[in-house]
Amino acid sequence: MANKKDSNNKSITLKSGRKMNLKPLTLELRDDLLDNVEFVFGEDGSVIGVSAMQKTITKWLKGLLADNNSDSELLQWSMDERTEAFKSIQEHLFLGEENPST
């Protein structure tokens, strides 16, 4: 069931069965979240990671989860769930934007 999206594309189910309901994304929220991501690049220029990963994931989850985004709730999530959620949200929100026009 990993990364299952419902018909209105606002819900994602993780491998663990945890369901995430996403808020509608505004342009301002999207820009704020993206501006806080610091990518780490390899010698060949490819992205190899993200700096301050846990801080970034928490900001994204608190900003985009429609419910159950309190500290006490998020502290119950495993590291695998947090990472999968972050990756799933990126895929969900930015699908088809790999090659933006210039």
Secondary structure, DSSP 8 states (H G I E B T S, - for coil): -TTEE-TTS-EEE-TTS-EEEB----HHHHHHHHHT-EEEE-TTS-EEEEETHHHHHHHHHHHHBSS--SHHHHTTS-HHHHHHHHHHHHHHHHTT-SS---
